[in-house]
């Protein structure tokens, strides 16, 4: 499952390390370095998950959890031995916690588990005449089912999950066809062309010059 993740961690090195590791397994990440910036970012993007450090400048992690009005799953990052932090965070509604320093594989596993557990109503994506049901993998255009090849569906899912974010052709190729696929990125172009035509999304899926594509949703 590929997710859009907000990383809130003021230690730049840790933040970057987490981002790199999560992007390697296909997630898209946005990094911020203090508690206050969380609120700008959640207005701009529809995150699937927040990784939230507790000790942060401006607003700390607890204050952030208390002030967040939208329902986004949260895993908080806490320093070793701070038992009271864990209890407080979970009481405030966080979905899980992980103790620093942590193993990247452990973090990935916890993210997967929270994403699976919280895999909630946000499974239907509607834009103009199009409805995409990500759980039943059905696409409707003007309420009529549209035939999608498996790769077309994977591409549309990736673009929806990362809406408003530019995705490179390489990344899309890798997501839909896998690492070992020998084909070139023109395959992506052909499929995107078909998707646009089937859904009337010529101006929704934007071409990003020299990079790839972005599914644009006006926020
Ligand atoms: Ca910190």
Boltz pocket constraint, residues with backbone or C-beta under 6 A from the ligand:
constraints:
  - pocket:
      binder: B
      contacts: [[A, 9], [A, 10], [A, 11], [A, 53], [A, 54], [A, 55], [A, 56]]
      max_distance: 6.0
